[in-house]
Amino acid sequence: MAPLRQTLCVFTTFAVCALSVACGSAASSTNGPADSGDSSATLADGAGSDAAKAIDAAQAASPTEYIATLSDFDCIKNGTKVGHFFVANRLGRQDEAVAVAKANTKGSVYPLGTVIRLFPLEAMVKRGKGFEATGGWEMFKLTTSGGQLSIAQRGGAEVTNGSGPCVGCHNPAKDYDFVCSTDHGCAAIPATDELITLLQDSDPLCTP
C-alpha cells in the first residue's frame, strides 16, 4: 500500500462529520435500524441488480425514505463542494441541498436523499424514516478491496470510527441538522485544510 493510501485509510477512520469532528459521547441505540441492506455486498454484486431496482421502485412509492445502495457512493468530487465537504442529492434535489449547505443556518433541514462526505470512505445519507433520532441521517463507513467498494458499516449509533460512534460526533450540531461546521457543532479534527483536500483528491473511487 502506498504511503498516501495509508494516510487516506488512517484519516477516513475519524468520522463522517462534515467539516469538523471530535467523537466523544456515545449515542443512543435508538437512532435507527442497524442495516436495511447487505452491508458486505460489493459494487459489482449490487449495482444494477434486481435488488437495487426493487429498492428504487420502493423509494418512488415511499418518498419518506431513501435507502442508499453502493451505487450512491461514487467519486466524492461528483458532488458540489461547500466549505470543506461535498454535497450530492440522489432524488433530483441538488440545488436545494446545496442551498441548505451554503446557508448553514440553525433550523435548516437537508432534503431526503442528500449525501454528505468529508472523507471519501465515510458518508452520511438523509434516509428519513426510522432515523428520526439523528434527523433522518444514516451513517456509512465504506471500504475498498481489489478495486471493489463495500459498505463496512451502516446505520445509527452502531456505526463507529477510531474515535467512537459517528452519531456522537454529530449530536452537538443537532440544531444544524446534525451537520458540523467550523463555527458550530463538533470540535475540530486533527487535520489541516490542505490535508483534507489532499485526501479528497486521493479518493480511490475517482478515475485517475
N, C-alpha and C positions, 0 to 999 in steps of 0.2 A: 504494500500500500504506500502510495506516495505521501510525502510529508504533508502536502496541502490537503489531501483527502483525509489523513489522520486528524488534522486540525478541524476539518469540517465535521467529522464524526464526533469529536470531543465537544465542540460548541453546540451542535444540534441536540445534545442531551440536556441543555439548560431549560428551555421552556418554549411554549408556543407564544408567549407573551409578545404582543405587537408593540414594540419599541423598548420597553424596559421591564425586567422581571426580577423578582427575588422570592422564590418559593420558600415559605416557611410554615404557614399554617396548614394543617390538614383540612380537607373539605369533607362535608357530609357525604355519605354514600347514597344520598337521595338525589344525586344530580342527573340520574337517568339510567337507562339500561346499559349494561356493560358493552354489548355488541349486538348489532342487528344485522351483521353480515359475517362472512368468513374472514376473520382478521389475518389468517395465514395465506390467503389467496394471493397469487401473483398477478401482475398486469396482463401477462399473456393468457392466464386462465380466465380472468374476469372480464376484460374489455370486450365488448361486443357480444357477450354471451347471452343466452336466453334469460338468465337470472337478472343481468343488468337491464335488459329490455323490459322485464317484468317490473323491476323497480321504477323505471322511467314511467311506465304506464300507471303504476300505483300513485306516483307523485303527481301526475297530471290530474288524477281524480281526487287527490288529497293535498291541496295547497297549504295545509297547515304543517306539513312535514317535508323535509328534504333529506333523503338518505344518500349520503355520499358513497361513491364507489371509487375504485382505483383510478378510473379514467378522469376523475375530477382533479387529480394531482399531477399536473404536467409541469413544464418548466416554470419556475417561480416568476420569471420575468414576462410571462404571458399575461400576468395581471397588471394592474396600474399601481405604480409606486406612489405612496402618500407618506411623507415623512421617511421613516426607515422601513416600513413594511409594505407588502404587496397585497392588493385587494382584487378579488375576482368574484363574479356572481354567475352562478350556473343556471339561473332562471330568467335571464334576459333583463336583469335589473342592475346592470353595471353602473350606469350613471347615478342611480340612487345610492348604491353602496359607496361609490367614490365620494359623493357629496357628503354623506354622513361622516366618512373618514376625515375629509378636509375640514368640516365644521368643528369636529372634536368638541362638541358641547354636551354639557350634562343633560341627561334625559333623552338624547338621540338614540335611535334603535336601528340597527342594520337590518336590511330585508332578508327574508328567507333565501337560502341558497348561497349566502355570502361565504367566501373562503378567504381567510386572512393568514398570511405566513410572514414571519420574520426570518426564519431559517428554512432552508429548502426541505428538510426532512421532518418538520413539525408543522402542524396546522390546527386551526380551529374553524369549524364549519357551522354556520347557522342552520341547525337542524329543525328546531322548533319543538314539536310535540314530544313529551317525555323528558325534556331537558329544561323545564321551567326554572329549576333552582339555579341554573347558570345562564339565565337569559336566553335559553334556547340553543346555546353553543355546545357542540360535541367536539371533544379534543382528539387529536390524532398524533401518533408517533409512527413515522414511516421508516423503512429501511430498504436498501438496495443490495442485491447479491447477484453476481453473474449477469449484470445488466438488467435485471428484473426488479420491479418495485413491489414491495409488500407492505401491508399495514401491520405493524408490530403490535400496536395497541390502539384502541378506540373506545370512547365512552365518556364518563364523567370523572368522579373522584378517583377511580381506579387507574387512570392514565397518569403515569409518573415519568419524571426525568431524573437527572442527577441530583436535583435539589428537593425533590418531593412531588406531591400531587400538583399537576398543572393547574387544576381548578384553584388550589390555594394561592397560586400566583396572581390569578385574575380577580379574586374576591375584592381586593382593595379598590378596584376600578368598577365596581358594580354600578355606580351612578352613570358611568360612561359605557354602558352595555358590555361591561367586562373586558373592554379593550384598553390596554395600558398605553400611556404616553409619557414623554419626558417631563411633563408638567402636572401629572396627576397619576394616581393609582400606585402601581408597583414600584419598588425600589430598583435602582439601576443594575443592569447585568455587567459583569466584568469584561466588557468588550468595547473597543473604540468604534467610532463611526466607520473608520477605514477598514477595520477588521470585519465588521458586519457586511459591508459592501463586498469585500473580498470573498466572504463565504457565500453570499448570494450569487456572485459571478461564477462561483465554482459548483453551482448546482449540477449534480450528476444527471438530472433529468433534462437538462438543456442540451441541444445539439451543438457540438463544438463549432 
